[in-house]
């Protein structure tokens, strides 16, 4: 039905060219109707202007095809729908990402010298930073009761004991040498636990506050400890991590660090023998004797690996991430 309507429209517009005159042979020519077979009511021939035939204006099947496509599109005379071509967009160039060095968290012990209630709030602040694994405070405090910590040498010896008993990498000794008063400093001494050397002494001064106002005093201490925590976090981030070989079975070795320390499966580690504490700097490892690749975990914070290079790895050798 739509085709018949369309053909009628074509005839109407073609005849409009000579609407003011009677069709004559000089103005029109009779041609075969290209839509004769498409509609049972269509005439076998139609009249079209002679000039259309001579000027090459679409005729016959071409004329019907163009009109049919317009009708099929929904509106007579509207252009045939165009097929959109897919847009090719070049993928953005991505700069190569440099591999990130593996980071293993140190085990840290915190102990307070004196009785100024600094231990618990400082430990909680440091724990929230996620920069280290804090050892059980009760174990550290118990061990500290039986240790003489008056001198730097005695404190270094205490750090070595914490490493031996609990696998600590760092011990932080808090102190308020001049008490809790405006302008006085809170201090933190950091000792590495492999050589027992003093790594850094940090301090932060208390702001002014009314000593008769408990809330003001508590706020001043909290702010000062927060500053001390940030300083400590920065030092821990720079402190090299070392683990220790605790057992050897053929080419498999066990170390005293694992998932809690953020060690990863497949991680490569260097194995060192011995080392020493360098005054004012920290611990320097000894000779590198091989490499090991982590292949599994033991408990919450232990791991084992296979020796890839070297031989003769022994208990108490050190491991460090590459």
Protein Blocks (a to p, Z undefined) as FASTA:
>chain_A
ZZmmmmmmmmmmmmmmmmmbccdfklpccdddfklmmpfkbcfbdcddfklmmnopaehj
llmmmmmmmmmnopghiacddddddddddddddddddddddddddddddddedjehlmmm
mmmmmmmnopaccddfklmmmmmmmpcckbmklmmmmmmmmmmmnopabdcddddfkopa
ehiacddddddfklopafbdcddddddddfklmklmmmmmmmmmmmmmmmmmmmmmmpcc
ddddfbdehjaccdfbdfknopaehiacdddeeddddehibccddddfbdcddfbdehjb
bcddddfbdehiaehiacddZZ
